[in-house]
């Protein structure tokens, strides 16, 4: 019995392991800030750090030769379990909440809808959408717009709206309209691009750009996506 006890104690004595070697790292290189910035957020697995941005831009030339462009940008950012939204427009104007933007989606509730209506000759109308990984650049001289407000451009031709349930703008042309916007709610959303032209010698291009970062959309799990949708719902989306 005494021999057995001694044997068990001997087996229970831990063996001191050698510290791991760092030989494999001797030839490693220090990553630059640019490289580190490009990887930021890509290796998080808790679903709390992410970025989603939408930029809508309309360029137009009217039959009287007037050329201009307007832009609106919406960014959703989730950092450290906190979700936020930043909305900016391309020009200053006057807040006028009596103005509202109605996005007629013809009964469609999700996805992308592009519409073009033209009455006349020698007109150009283009609706375009691109999507890729990355982040949007800030709008030049951009003006922030709070949720629940509308803004009229200084020349009175454009209405920017950030009302509950819809985000977007409408440009009133001399002989037509150009509209871009998003209807949203309860995790569903639809992007609308619409151009209506009457007359001749008009050119209108609607461009929407989507950027995402901090997650791999191709391998996004349902539980991760659910948490991100839950974050946006808490701020009204």
Buried (B, 14 or more C-beta within 10 A) or exposed (E): EEEEEEEEEEEEEEEEEEEEEEEEEEEEEEEEEEEEEBEEBEEEEEBBBBBBBBBBBBBBBBBEEEEBBBBBBBBBBBEEEEBEBBBBBBBEBEEEEEBEBEBEBEEEEEEEBBBBEBEBEEBBBBBEBEEEBEBBEEBEEBBEBEEEBBBBBEEEBBBBBBBEEBBBBBBEBEBBBBBBBBBBEEBEBBBBBBBBBBBEBBBBBBBBBBBBBBBEEEEBEEEBBEBBEEBBEEEEB
